[in-house]
């Protein structure tokens, strides 16, 4: 919106810049020590995904070496990582 000549500029709302932490990511890494079924079951527990989505993620990890399984706050990503790691899966939680 532009002001017409001679009229005052429109009020600009002040934006309160709160410090917002960047999102975090939980990354699941490939390992050859678990079956696909174990990984899928643990993904369902950790992120509440469907079995089909768990298989999709498990195949991505298998084929590419890793997959981001959660993006969110640090506590939430750590929670997901802990559930995955509970059976010995290789997980990292990193700031994105």
N, C-alpha and C positions, 0 to 999 in steps of 0.2 A: 504494500500500500504506500503510495506517495502522497505527500502533502501538496496542495495546490499553492501556487505562488502567493506569498503574503500571509499564509496561514501558518500557525505554529506546527512544528513537527509532531507527529503522533507520539503519545506517551510510549516509552519503551519499558516493558516490565523488567525489573532487575532479576537476574537469574542468580539464585543462590548456588554457588559451586561447592557442593559438599564433596569431600574426598570419598570417592567410590573405588574400592579395590577392583583391580581387573579380575575377570573371571579365571577360574582354575579349571584344569582338565584332569580327568582320570584316564590314563592310557594303559590298556592291556597289551602285553607283549607276548609274542609267540614263545612257546616252549614245547618240547616233545614229551613232556612227562604227564600229560592229562589227555583223556579221551575227549572227543567233541561233545559227547553227552555230559561229561562232568562240567565242561566249560559253559555249555548252554544252561544247565541247571543253576550254576552259580551266577551267571548273568541275570537269570530270571529273579533270583533272590536279591541281587545287588541293585538292579535298576528297574525291576518290575516290568521287564519286556515280555513279549509273547515268545513262545518257543520258536516260531518262525524267525522273529527278529534276532533271537539268540543265535540261531544257526547262521544267519546272515553275518553277524558280527564275528562269530567264531571262524567262518570261512575267510573273512577279511583279514583277521589276525594271522591265520594260517598262510594265506597267500602273500600278504604284504609285510608281515613281521610285527604289525601292531595296529591298534584301532583306538580312537578316542571313544570311550563309552559313557562319559559324563562330562558336561560343562556346567559349572555353577560356582557356588561359594566354596571357599576352602573347606569348611566343616563338612559340607555335603559330599564333596569329591573325596575327602579322606574317608568318610563313612563308607562310600561305595568301594574305595580301594581296599579297605579293611575286610569287607565281606568277600571280595574276590581273592584276597591274599590268604584268607582263612584256610583254603585248601591248597595253598602253595602256588597259586598263579602269580606270575611276575607282573607287577603293577608299579607305575610311577604316577605321582600326583604333582603336576607342575602348573606354574602360573602361565597363562597364555598371553 
